[in-house]
Amino acid sequence: MIKPICEVKQCLLDDREEDISQYIDDEILSLIQRLELKHPDVHLGCLQMMVKRHLEYQSTKILVQLTDKYNAAKKELGISQ
């Protein structure tokens, strides 16, 4: 399980992380199953690799957005480095 790094004491994710992780896993599995049904002629390995690439892209996009938000907040506060 991936542990979030949060500076807030008693982060609300602490007691919800397992539920959220399970929800994400279930959604990904459900998506792959729906895609299999919609495209039965596509090789399952190729389908899973396509989903993997899209998830990697989305996770990178989220990281960039968080970094931009963090840098903007630092700038507003006048914090350098």
N, C-alpha and C positions, 0 to 999 in steps of 0.2 A: 504494500500500500504506500502511496506517495504522501509524505507528510508535508503539509503546507508550511511555509515559513511566514509567520505572522507575528508582528511586534505587539499586537494587542493582547494583553493578559486575558485569559479565559476566552480565547477566540471561539466564536459560535461554531466554527467548523470542527472544533475538537470532538464534539459529540455527534457530529453529522457526517463526518468524512466517509465512514464505511457505507452509509446509506447512499451518499452521493456517488461514490465510486461504483457501487453495485448498480445504481441507476444508469450511469454512463455505460458500463459493460453491457447491461441488458439492452439499452438503446442501440448500441453498435451491433450486437448479435441480431436484434430484430431487423435492423436496416439491411444487413447482409442476407438474412432470410427473405425479406421482401424483394431484394434485388435478384436473388436466385429464382424466385417465382416469376418475376417479371421478365427475366432474361434466361430461360432454361438452357439455351444453346451456348451460353458463355461458360468457359472453363472456370470452376470455382476458385482455383488458385489465382487466376488473373483478376477475378472479381475482388478477391480479398486484397490483392496487391493494390488495386485501384482505390479501394476504401482506405487502405493504409496510407497511400500517398496523399489523399485528401485530408485525412486526419493529421498527418504531419504538417501539411500546409496550414490547416486551421490552427494547430497548436503554435506554430511559428507566428502566425498573424496575431493571436492572442498575446503572445510574449512581446511582440513589437508594440502593440497597443498599450500594454501595461508599462513598458519601458518609456514610451512617449509620455504617458500620464505621469509617471514618476518624475521624469526629467522636467516636465512642465511645472509640477508642484514644487520641485526644488528651486526652479527659476523664480517662481512667485514668492517664495520665502527668502530668496537671495542667498541660497546655499550653493557654494561651489564645491565641485567634486563629489 
